[in-house]
Amino acid sequence: MRATTVKAAGRGAVAALAAAAAGCAIVLATAAGAAELYRNAVSVGINSLVIGYVIGVIGFRSKELIFWRERFEQYCDELIICTDDGSAGIHGRVTDGLQVALDRHDDIDRVVAIGPPIMMKACAETTRPAGIETIVSMNPIVVDGTGMCGGCRVTVGNDIKFACVDGPEFDAHKVDFDELMNRLGRYRGDEKTALETWKKVAS
């Protein structure tokens, strides 16, 4: 049972969920996004934003990697755990948990997803048939944080947006995820070099 009446996820998701007050919302994240999910659930509670019913869906690789389960239970009316290996909760990914929640509830007003692009794309495609408003929290490369470098550029509908100044939350059904993932792939070589350099310095 949640400790307060307020639950949410993502920095801009606070505003995104505001319009869903007294409604029913699903917030979901993979392991890395789970920390942001919880942090903002608490911050929203402090700001007294009232959301009627919130379903949390979080995914991990295995039971051993699950963290803060009790904390999430304080900030969600219903919590669905998913694991890749089936060692806890639902055997599957967060999109499987999302589908379970959608099957259980026919009054979902909004979905907020935090995670890697491929996961957020899958969430968007899961909710698209039902036309459920879905918000994703984008996390592309950000260099200067002012929209000048263009590193965090993302196409939303017919417009070019910059996650650092226009986001990071956007309408999932309008985001061009394929373009985004292709652009992010360009940095893999540099990321690998940076990691190898760090390992040498740290050893």
C-alpha positions in Angstrom: 0.0 0.0 0.0 1.5 3.3 -1.0 2.4 5.8 1.7 1.1 8.9 -0.2 -1.4 9.6 -3.0 1.3 10.8 -5.3 3.5 8.8 -7.6 5.3 9.6 -10.9 8.6 9.2 -12.9 11.0 11.4 -14.8 11.8 15.1 -14.3 9.5 16.4 -16.9 7.1 13.6 -16.2 6.0 15.5 -13.2 4.3 18.0 -15.5 3.4 15.2 -17.9 1.4 13.4 -15.2 -0.2 16.5 -13.8 -3.0 16.4 -16.4 -3.7 12.8 -15.3 -4.6 13.8 -11.7 -7.1 11.5 -10.2 -6.7 9.2 -13.2 -4.8 5.9 -13.7 -1.2 5.9 -14.9 1.6 3.4 -15.5 5.2 4.3 -14.8 7.9 1.8 -15.9 11.6 1.5 -16.2 14.5 -0.9 -16.6 17.1 -1.4 -13.9 19.1 1.8 -14.6 16.0 3.9 -15.0 14.5 2.5 -11.8 16.6 4.9 -9.7 15.2 7.9 -11.6 11.8 6.4 -11.3 12.0 6.3 -7.5 13.8 9.6 -7.0 11.1 11.5 -8.9 8.3 9.5 -7.3 9.5 10.9 -4.0 10.0 14.5 -5.3 6.5 14.5 -6.8 5.1 13.4 -3.5 6.8 16.3 -1.8 5.2 18.7 -4.3 1.8 17.2 -3.5 0.8 16.3 -7.1 -2.2 14.0 -6.8 -2.4 11.0 -9.1 -5.4 8.7 -8.5 -3.9 5.3 -9.1 -0.3 4.4 -10.2 1.0 1.1 -11.4 4.8 0.6 -11.3 6.5 -1.8 -13.7 10.2 -2.3 -13.3 12.5 -4.8 -15.0 15.8 -6.5 -14.0 17.9 -9.2 -15.4 17.5 -11.5 -12.4 16.2 -11.6 -8.8 19.7 -10.9 -7.4 19.7 -7.5 -9.1 16.4 -6.2 -7.8 16.7 -3.2 -5.5 14.4 -0.9 -3.6 11.4 -3.1 -4.1 10.0 -2.0 -0.7 10.5 1.7 -1.6 8.7 1.3 -4.8 5.8 -0.4 -3.1 5.4 2.7 -0.9 4.9 4.9 -4.0 2.8 2.7 -6.2 -0.7 1.3 -5.7 0.4 -1.8 -7.7 3.9 -3.0 -8.5 4.8 -5.4 -11.3 8.3 -6.9 -11.2 9.8 -8.4 -14.4 13.0 -10.4 -14.8 14.7 -11.6 -17.9 15.4 -15.0 -16.5 12.1 -15.5 -14.6 13.7 -15.7 -11.2 11.3 -13.2 -9.8 7.9 -11.8 -10.9 7.0 -12.0 -14.5 9.4 -13.9 -16.8 10.0 -11.3 -19.5 10.7 -7.7 -20.2 9.0 -4.6 -18.9 6.8 -4.6 -22.0 5.4 -7.9 -20.9 4.6 -6.3 -17.5 3.1 -3.3 -19.3 0.8 -5.6 -21.3 -0.2 -7.4 -18.1 -1.2 -4.0 -16.6 -3.1 -3.0 -19.7 -5.0 -6.3 -19.6 -5.9 -5.8 -16.0 -7.0 -2.2 -16.3 -9.2 -0.7 -19.0 -8.9 2.9 -17.6 -5.2 3.7 -18.1 -4.9 7.4 -18.9 -1.1 7.6 -19.4 2.1 5.7 -19.5 5.6 7.1 -18.7 8.6 5.0 -19.6 12.3 5.5 -18.7 15.0 3.3 -20.2 17.1 2.6 -23.2 15.7 3.7 -26.6 14.8 0.1 -27.7 12.8 -0.4 -24.6 10.9 2.9 -24.9 10.2 2.2 -28.5 8.7 -1.2 -27.5 6.5 0.5 -24.9 5.3 3.0 -27.5 4.3 0.2 -29.8 2.6 -1.6 -27.0 0.3 1.3 -26.2 -0.1 2.7 -29.7 -3.1 0.4 -30.7 -5.1 1.5 -27.7 -4.2 5.2 -28.3 -2.9 5.6 -24.7 -0.8 8.7 -24.2 2.7 7.6 -23.7 5.6 9.8 -22.5 9.2 8.7 -22.7 12.3 10.3 -21.0 15.0 10.6 -23.6 18.7 10.2 -22.6 20.8 10.8 -25.7 24.4 12.2 -25.6 24.4 15.8 -24.2 27.5 17.9 -24.6 26.8 21.6 -23.7 23.2 21.4 -22.4 22.1 24.5 -24.3 20.9 23.0 -27.6 23.9 24.4 -29.5 25.9 21.2 -30.2 23.0 19.2 -31.5 24.3 16.0 -29.9 20.9 15.3 -28.3 18.9 16.0 -31.4 15.7 13.9 -31.8 12.9 14.0 -34.3 9.5 14.3 -32.8 6.7 14.3 -35.4 7.8 16.6 -38.1 10.0 18.7 -35.7 13.6 18.6 -34.6 13.9 18.7 -30.9 16.8 18.9 -28.5 16.5 16.7 -25.3 18.6 19.1 -23.2 16.3 22.1 -23.7 13.0 20.8 -25.2 12.8 17.6 -23.1 13.8 15.2 -21.9 10.2 14.0 -22.1 8.4 13.6 -25.4 5.3 12.0 -26.9 6.5 8.4 -27.5 4.2 7.9 -30.4 5.9 10.8 -32.3 9.5 10.0 -31.6 11.6 8.6 -34.4 13.4 5.9 -32.4 15.1 4.3 -35.4 16.8 7.5 -36.2 17.7 8.1 -32.6 19.2 4.7 -32.1 21.2 5.0 -35.4 22.6 8.4 -34.2 23.5 7.0 -30.8 25.4 4.1 -32.5 27.8 6.6 -34.0 29.4 7.2 -30.6 30.1 3.6 -29.7 33.7 3.7 -31.0 34.4 6.8 -28.9 32.7 5.3 -25.9 34.7 2.1 -26.1 38.0 4.1 -26.4 37.0 6.2 -23.4 36.2 3.1 -21.3 39.5 1.4 -22.2 41.4 4.6 -21.3 39.6 4.8 -18.0 40.5 1.2 -17.2 44.2 1.8 -17.9 44.2 4.9 -15.7 42.2 3.3 -12.9 44.3 0.1 -12.8 
